[in-house]
Amino acid sequence: MAMNRRQFLYTGACAAAALALPSRSFAVDTGLQTKPISPGKPAIPVIGMGTWQTFNIGDDPQLQKRCTEIVSTFIDMGGQLIDSSPMYGSSATTVGRALAQLGPQHNVFAADKIWSRDGDATQQEYDQQARRWGRDHMELMQIHNLMAWQPHLEHLSAMKQAGLVDYIGVTTSHGRRHKELENIMANHALDFVQLTYNISHRDVEQRLLPLAREKNIAVIANRPYDGGHLIKPLKHKAAVPQWAQQEHGYQTWADLLLGFVVSHPAVTCAIPATSQVAHMRENMQAGRHTLLSAKERRRLADYVGTL
Amino acid sequence: MDWLTYSIADFVPYTAETYRRLAAQINEAAGLWRTLALFAPWLLLAAAWQHKWQRRFSTLSTVLLALTLAASWVSCGYIYFATFYSQLNWAAGYLAWGFYAQAFLLLAAVVPRALSSTAAPASNRPNIALRTIAMGLMLAAACWPLAGWILGRTWQQTERFGLFPDATAVFTLGFMILLASRNTVTAGLVWGLAITSVIPLLWLVVSSAFLSVLMQPERILICLAIAATIIALAVSLTAVFSARFQAAAKP
């Protein structure tokens, strides 16, 4: 095929830019554990990133710089799923700015939410959040805290059919409305469900997680550190169990607690939020260890229960 | 029904660090006003002390104080809530309207009464307990930046009267209690106090809840201000009802 001068220069510039891009752009094997969204669907890393509180920074340039570093670290270490919501203030905008600064060559799985009492505002909320992310396509849209879930779910299903979004789901947190969530999971076509699951909040193990497995619904676990309340007391009370260090390589309570969550067979990924680059590294490290067996998870839960 | 499943923590979608840095941004944007905001409550307090401790306010000073306070509420609504806090909290727009409404209520409750009232009778002595609470609240509001600094903020992050809602609400409550601080007060005056106290008190309750979520020590100061105001309201209402009871008991 003939190439004119303009095309030649453009192609050359693109090739030069591609060579100059950081290694994260085409990183494939980062050592992170991954799990398929559902059988036959792509796999995503077991550690994602939440943005509740930590990315709601308004127009603060200094905090934006730090958030960009956190997103950069997350992507560099193989992270993909980033979760936000219209309820989180400027979080989606902060993520969007960070991604814009990092350039287009990243493999982010954009997860956001619809949060409106108006059941007909689904498309409007989608457009608003996609704009904040700087994208025209979102991988996952969820209905935040089951708000007006019936009309929103209908609209989201139609949007999925139209190819505007790849996956749809619903969310809860803090153990709220589990009965209603169970009914929705049992009777509606969902790709994802998001719920609170950590070593001190395990009631979802009884019905919701088994149901998710049965229905092939991917599970995003929020609040894996119970909003930060778990780590400090554990650090003060005891060291990380030797067996977890020796057999799996868990060095800190932070990565062990994440390991506990993502090792549940029904959990696809956990989404810890942080405002520290060092903590992001620690979180991502957790996704590199081998997963705990059911027996080890029980052992760990029993041990933490005694502390 | 949806809203009943939310907790206070759901309405605080930011970290303590971001919240404090927002205060610094507001002070920086306020320019000269941030310095004025530092001294304004002291000037108002001095005026209140001079005019009110022994005698009643002059009409002019009452109206000027009410206008200044109303302007402070509008300023908080616009600068703090609508312009800055709205970046962090989706509810800020609603809160801004509450602050504009309080400015209106202040003017409606204070100005017509100040313009029409006559001098209080000599027998109607000041209620020392109420005046102490009132001056204490106004003094606390004037010292708010200093308290914030002592409690760990940088000076640039300190909250000032007229720019930040906590100090403005505390000062306003002090001022309204001061106006009603006589042993014999009319029901109208106490209702004025009650009506103009609703929004400041509600805000302080909300603010202390938010600061508790963020584990900020200022919440203690706010709880003390709320307690002092409730005591003052109870004392004022008791004075009104006991005066009515005595009047009804007379043959």
Interface residues (C-beta under 8 A of the other chain):
Chain A: W52 Q53 T54 N56 I57 G58 D59 D60 Q62 L63 P86 M87 Y88 G89 S90 S91 R117 N145 L146 M147 A148 H174 R176 R177 G227 S275
Chain B: D2 T5 Y6 S7 A9 D10 V12 P13 Y14 T15 E17 T18 R21 L22 Q25 F84 Q87 L88 N89 W90
